[in-house]
Amino acid sequence: MNQDLKVENIDLIVKVLERPSIFSVQKVEDFFLFFNGYKIARNDSVVSDFLDDFQTYIQNAHENESLKDYSSEKIIRICSANDLHSLQLLKSWINDFINSNKL
């Protein structure tokens, strides 16, 4: 059951990134706001664990750039040129994270 829940939540994350406007996600901050609300509504730790692991992944990837103390949301915002680019960067990095962890 836990594996099914994990797959379901990862699928939702991917769907939000593929069609962000359907979920009223216009920038990286909206994505994290959406999933913070989702975590509270579902009251499960799967999304929280995923986003915590993603944050660690992003911080480790940027530790040489003095960004290690920032949240993944802030790192993406700093590295992006505009709102659309922030979503494209987020999608790319989440796909890299999923592939590297074989989720």
N, C-alpha and C positions, 0 to 999 in steps of 0.2 A: 504493500500500500504506500509506504513512504517513497519508494522509487517512482511509482505512478504520480504521486504528488509533485515530486521533483521535476519529472518530465513535463507535467502539465504547467508548472510555473515557468520553466525555461522556455517552453513553447509560447507562453503569454509574453514573456520578455522579448522574444524574437518577433512576435506579431506586432507588438507595440513599435518596435524599431523599423519594421517593414512598412507599416501604415500608420505613422504617428498622428496624422491629422484626425483619424477616426477616434482616437483616444484623447484629443485636445492637447497633444504634446507638440509644442512648437520649438522647444529648445531643451538643452540638457537638464536644466533646472526643473522643467515640467515633468520630464521622465522620472527623476528621483522623487519629486513630489507625488506623482501618481503611485509609485510603488511604495512610498512611505504610507500612504493612505491604504493601499492594498494590504500591506503587512498588518496594519491595525485592524482592518475589516475581517481578514481571514484568520487572524490570531494564530498564525503558524510561523515557524522559524525558517522555512525553506527559502523564501525570498530574502529574508534577513541574512541568512547564512551565505546565500549566493552573492548578495551585494557586498557583504563584509569580505568575502574571498576575492571578489572583483576589486575592491578597494585596495587590498593588500597587493594584488597582482599589479595594479596601476602604480601604486607607490613604489614597488620594487623596480618596475620598469623605468621609473623616473628618479631614482634615488640620486643619481649623479647631477641632476639639474636643480638641486635644492628644493624640490617639490615634495619630498617625502612626508612632510608634516601636514600637507593639505589633503582634503577629501578628494575622492575621485571626481566628484562633480566640479570642484574648483580646478583641479588639474586639467580636465577637459576644457573648461571655459578659458583657462589661461592659454592653452595650446590651440584654440580655435579662433578663426577670424570673425565669425558671425554665428547667428543662431542655427542656420542650416548646416554650416560646417560642424558645429558642436554635435549635432545629431549624427552626421556622417562619421565623425570621429568616434563617437560613442558606439555606434553600430560596428565599426571596424574593430575596435578594441574588445567589445564584448564577444564578437565572433572569434577573435584570436584567443580570448580567454576560454571560451567554450571548447575550441579545437585543441588548445594546449592541455586542457584538463580532461578531454574526452568525455564531456558531459552529455 
